[in-house]
Amino acid sequence: MRIDDYRDSDNVEDRRGEGGGGIGRGGIGIGGVVLALVISYFTGINPMTLLGIIEQTPVAQHSAPAAHKPPADDASARFVSKVLASTEDVWSDVFRQNGRQYEKPKLVLFSGATPTACGTGQTAMGPFYCPGDHKVYIDLAFYRELQDRFHAPGQFAQAYVIAHEVGHHVQNLLGIADKVQHARQQAGKAESNALSVRMELQADCLAGVWGKRTDSMKNILDPGDLEAALTAASAIGDDRLQQQAQGHIVPESFTHGSSAQRVRWFKRGFESGDMNQCNTFKAESL
């Protein structure tokens, strides 16, 4: 992935090494951490809600650590910053073409745990987006998991992680997130899960749109990059994670989609470069 010449984003907050932001006062135990690792990679609207581990202490009582710019010599942080900048350019252009203005999200680098407007974010949740503060959160240790545990190496696979979460930000700006959240609150468990799957697959498709458009803008992809992103999408399908964790698959409990579905919708976005092709909520078949 040729991204070294890309500009750095001004919207990265570095909270690494700033402490746990309230962890330890009623935090989750090891069982919850294991469950989160298995289920919650690429959680969408609110991973704390999905896992039922929002702390009872009001968020307002948590003071966020001081945010700093990442060190200039931190290669991993600079990579994330450049990927975020590429999403800013793509979605600013798409929104402008549709007569709208894109609000750039913040991306927070943290280690261990950090307070968010959605509750306490933890490394075990994997990368996530919080609609309450319009921020993407990521502990860069996740990239080691992506490579070592999920066998999805490569920079474009890492970039896909960020693009997926920014896809949730796009959904939030378009009002899709609020509508889905309201519908899920009115629905039974199975229907709620099905809506979550459609939400996640749409974010995968939007990540594909970003991939196509940023490559068209800057010609950043090397041979094999697309395959790396598809490997990452496949590795975190609900069916594969459930098979690894419990030895069997329960489709009605899916919240993110199967490996095949995640690959299919990312490819749909990538092949078209058109966000209008990402309406998973009207699709008869996922």
C-alpha positions as CSV (number, residue, x, y, z in Angstrom):
1,M,0.0,0.0,0.0
2,R,1.6,3.2,-1.2
3,I,0.5,5.8,1.4
4,D,3.7,7.3,2.6
5,D,3.3,10.4,0.4
6,Y,-0.2,11.1,1.8
7,R,-0.8,14.0,4.1
8,D,-1.3,13.5,7.9
9,S,-4.7,14.1,9.4
10,D,-5.1,16.8,12.0
11,N,-7.8,14.8,13.7
12,V,-5.8,12.1,15.6
13,E,-5.8,12.2,19.4
14,D,-3.1,10.2,21.2
15,R,-4.1,9.1,24.6
16,R,-1.7,6.1,24.9
17,G,-0.1,5.8,28.3
18,E,-2.6,8.2,29.9
19,G,-4.2,5.6,32.2
20,G,-7.4,3.6,32.3
21,G,-10.0,6.3,32.6
22,G,-11.9,4.6,35.4
23,I,-11.2,1.0,34.7
24,G,-11.0,-1.0,37.9
25,R,-14.2,0.5,39.4
26,G,-16.5,-2.3,38.4
27,G,-14.7,-3.2,35.2
28,I,-15.3,-6.5,33.3
29,G,-13.7,-9.7,34.3
30,I,-11.6,-12.1,32.3
31,G,-14.6,-13.9,31.0
32,G,-16.1,-10.7,29.6
33,V,-12.8,-9.9,28.0
34,V,-12.6,-13.2,26.2
35,L,-16.2,-12.9,25.0
36,A,-15.4,-9.4,23.8
37,L,-12.4,-10.6,21.9
38,V,-14.4,-13.2,20.2
39,I,-17.5,-11.2,19.3
40,S,-16.7,-7.5,19.2
41,Y,-14.1,-6.8,16.6
42,F,-15.3,-4.1,14.3
43,T,-18.3,-3.4,16.6
44,G,-20.5,-0.8,15.1
45,I,-22.7,1.7,16.7
46,N,-21.9,1.1,20.3
47,P,-19.9,-2.0,21.4
48,M,-20.5,-1.2,25.1
49,T,-24.2,-1.5,24.5
50,L,-23.9,-4.7,22.5
51,L,-21.9,-6.4,25.1
52,G,-23.8,-5.0,28.1
53,I,-20.7,-3.7,29.8
54,I,-21.3,0.0,30.0
55,E,-20.3,1.1,33.5
56,Q,-23.0,2.3,35.8
57,T,-21.0,5.4,36.7
58,P,-22.3,8.3,34.5
59,V,-19.9,9.1,31.7
60,A,-19.7,12.7,32.8
61,Q,-17.8,11.7,35.9
62,H,-15.0,10.3,33.7
63,S,-12.5,12.9,32.7
64,A,-10.9,12.1,29.3
65,P,-7.1,12.0,29.4
66,A,-5.3,14.9,27.8
67,A,-5.1,14.3,24.0
68,H,-1.8,14.8,22.2
69,K,-0.6,14.6,18.7
70,P,1.2,11.3,18.0
71,P,5.0,11.6,17.9
72,A,6.4,12.3,14.5
73,D,8.6,9.3,14.6
74,D,5.8,6.8,15.4
75,A,5.4,4.9,12.2
76,S,2.2,3.1,13.2
77,A,0.5,6.2,14.4
78,R,1.5,8.1,11.2
79,F,0.1,5.3,9.1
80,V,-3.2,5.6,10.9
81,S,-3.2,9.3,10.5
82,K,-2.6,9.0,6.7
83,V,-5.4,6.5,6.3
84,L,-7.7,8.8,8.3
85,A,-6.7,11.6,6.0
86,S,-7.6,9.5,3.0
87,T,-11.1,8.9,4.4
88,E,-11.5,12.6,5.0
89,D,-10.7,13.3,1.4
90,V,-12.9,10.6,0.0
91,W,-16.0,11.3,2.1
92,S,-15.6,15.1,1.8
93,D,-15.7,14.7,-1.9
94,V,-18.7,12.3,-1.8
95,F,-20.7,14.5,0.5
96,R,-19.9,17.6,-1.6
97,Q,-21.1,15.8,-4.7
98,N,-24.4,15.2,-2.9
99,G,-24.8,18.8,-1.7
100,R,-23.8,18.1,1.9
101,Q,-20.8,18.9,4.1
102,Y,-18.8,16.2,5.6
103,E,-18.0,16.4,9.3
104,K,-14.6,14.8,9.9
105,P,-14.4,12.4,12.9
106,K,-11.7,12.3,15.4
107,L,-9.6,9.1,15.8
108,V,-8.4,8.3,19.3
109,L,-5.3,6.1,19.9
110,F,-5.5,4.5,23.3
111,S,-4.0,1.7,25.3
112,G,-5.9,-0.5,27.7
113,A,-8.9,1.6,28.3
114,T,-10.3,5.1,27.8
115,P,-13.4,7.0,28.6
116,T,-15.8,7.7,25.7
117,A,-19.2,9.3,25.3
118,C,-20.5,5.7,25.0
119,G,-18.9,4.4,28.2
120,T,-15.5,3.0,28.9
121,G,-13.8,1.7,25.8
122,Q,-11.4,-1.2,26.3
123,T,-8.8,-2.9,24.1
124,A,-10.8,-6.2,24.2
125,M,-13.5,-4.6,22.2
126,G,-11.4,-4.1,19.2
127,P,-11.7,-0.9,17.1
128,F,-15.0,0.9,17.5
129,Y,-17.0,4.0,16.7
130,C,-18.9,6.0,19.3
131,P,-21.7,8.1,17.8
132,G,-22.0,10.1,21.0
133,D,-18.7,11.9,20.4
134,H,-18.2,11.2,16.7
135,K,-14.9,9.5,17.4
136,V,-13.2,6.3,16.2
137,Y,-11.2,4.5,18.9
138,I,-8.4,2.0,18.3
139,D,-5.7,0.3,20.4
140,L,-2.9,-0.4,17.8
141,A,-2.3,-3.7,19.6
142,F,-5.3,-4.9,17.6
143,Y,-3.1,-4.9,14.5
144,R,-1.0,-7.7,16.0
145,E,-4.2,-9.7,16.6
146,L,-5.2,-9.1,13.0
147,Q,-1.9,-10.5,11.8
148,D,-1.2,-13.2,14.3
149,R,-4.6,-14.5,15.3
150,F,-6.7,-13.8,12.2
151,H,-3.9,-14.3,9.7
152,A,-4.8,-11.0,7.9
153,P,-1.5,-9.1,7.5
154,G,-0.8,-6.1,5.3
155,Q,-1.4,-2.4,5.5
156,F,-4.5,-2.4,3.4
157,A,-6.1,-4.9,5.8
158,Q,-5.2,-2.4,8.6
159,A,-6.6,0.4,6.6
160,Y,-9.8,-1.5,6.1
161,V,-10.3,-1.6,9.9
162,I,-10.3,2.2,10.0
163,A,-12.4,2.6,6.9
164,H,-15.0,0.3,8.3
165,E,-15.3,2.4,11.5
166,V,-15.4,5.6,9.5
167,G,-18.2,3.9,7.6
168,H,-20.2,3.9,10.8
169,H,-19.5,7.7,11.1
170,V,-20.9,8.2,7.6
171,Q,-24.0,6.2,8.7
172,N,-24.3,8.4,11.7
173,L,-24.1,11.6,9.7
174,L,-26.7,10.4,7.3
175,G,-29.1,9.6,10.1
176,I,-29.0,5.8,9.4
177,A,-27.5,5.0,12.8
178,D,-30.3,6.7,14.7
179,K,-33.0,5.0,12.7
180,V,-31.5,1.6,13.1
181,Q,-30.9,2.1,16.8
182,H,-34.5,3.1,17.3
183,A,-35.8,0.1,15.3
184,R,-33.5,-2.3,17.3
185,Q,-34.9,-0.9,20.6
186,Q,-38.5,-1.8,19.3
187,A,-37.5,-5.2,18.0
188,G,-37.1,-8.7,19.4
189,K,-33.6,-10.1,19.8
190,A,-33.5,-12.0,16.5
191,E,-34.8,-9.0,14.5
192,S,-32.4,-6.7,16.4
193,N,-29.5,-8.9,15.5
194,A,-30.6,-8.9,11.9
195,L,-30.6,-5.1,11.8
196,S,-27.2,-5.1,13.3
197,V,-25.9,-7.4,10.6
198,R,-27.3,-5.1,7.9
199,M,-25.7,-2.1,9.6
200,E,-22.3,-3.8,9.8
201,L,-22.4,-5.0,6.2
202,Q,-23.3,-1.5,5.0
203,A,-20.2,-0.2,6.8
204,D,-18.1,-2.9,5.0
205,C,-19.6,-1.7,1.7
206,L,-18.7,1.9,2.6
207,A,-15.2,0.8,3.4
208,G,-15.1,-0.7,-0.1
209,V,-16.3,2.6,-1.6
210,W,-13.4,4.3,0.3
211,G,-10.9,1.8,-1.1
212,K,-12.0,2.3,-4.7
213,R,-12.1,6.0,-4.5
214,T,-8.9,6.6,-2.6
215,D,-7.1,4.4,-5.1
216,S,-8.6,6.3,-8.0
217,M,-7.4,9.6,-6.3
218,K,-3.9,8.6,-5.3
219,N,-3.2,5.2,-6.9
220,I,-2.2,3.7,-3.5
221,L,-2.9,0.0,-4.0
222,D,-0.2,-2.6,-4.7
223,P,-0.9,-6.1,-6.1
224,G,-2.3,-8.2,-3.3
225,D,-3.7,-5.3,-1.3
226,L,-7.4,-6.0,-2.2
227,E,-6.9,-9.7,-1.3
228,A,-5.5,-8.6,2.1
229,A,-8.6,-6.6,2.9
230,L,-10.9,-9.4,1.8
231,T,-8.9,-11.8,4.1
232,A,-9.5,-9.4,7.0
233,A,-13.2,-9.2,6.2
234,S,-13.5,-12.9,6.0
235,A,-11.5,-13.5,9.2
236,I,-13.9,-11.6,11.4
237,G,-17.2,-13.1,10.1
238,D,-19.6,-14.2,12.8
239,D,-19.6,-17.8,11.5
240,R,-15.8,-18.1,11.7
241,L,-15.5,-16.5,15.1
242,Q,-18.3,-18.7,16.5
243,Q,-16.8,-21.8,15.1
244,Q,-13.5,-21.0,16.7
245,A,-15.0,-20.0,20.0
246,Q,-17.7,-22.7,20.5
247,G,-17.3,-25.3,17.8
248,H,-20.7,-24.6,16.2
249,I,-22.5,-21.7,14.4
250,V,-25.7,-20.0,15.5
251,P,-26.8,-17.8,12.5
252,E,-29.7,-16.1,14.4
253,S,-27.2,-14.7,16.9
254,F,-25.0,-13.1,14.2
255,T,-24.5,-9.3,14.7
256,H,-21.9,-8.6,12.0
257,G,-22.5,-11.0,9.2
258,S,-20.9,-14.2,7.9
259,S,-17.4,-14.2,6.3
260,A,-19.0,-14.6,2.9
261,Q,-21.4,-11.7,3.5
262,R,-18.7,-9.4,4.7
263,V,-16.5,-10.1,1.7
264,R,-19.4,-9.8,-0.7
265,W,-20.4,-6.3,0.6
266,F,-16.9,-5.0,0.8
267,K,-16.3,-6.1,-2.8
268,R,-19.6,-4.5,-3.9
269,G,-18.5,-1.2,-2.5
270,F,-15.0,-1.6,-4.0
271,E,-16.1,-2.6,-7.4
272,S,-18.7,0.2,-7.7
273,G,-17.1,3.0,-5.8
274,D,-20.8,4.1,-5.3
275,M,-22.3,4.5,-1.8
276,N,-25.7,4.1,-3.4
277,Q,-24.9,0.5,-4.0
278,C,-24.5,-0.1,-0.2
279,N,-28.2,-0.1,0.8
280,T,-28.1,-3.4,2.7
281,F,-31.5,-2.5,4.3
282,K,-33.3,-2.9,1.0
283,A,-31.4,-5.9,-0.2
284,E,-33.5,-9.1,-0.3
285,S,-30.4,-11.2,0.0
286,L,-27.3,-10.4,1.9
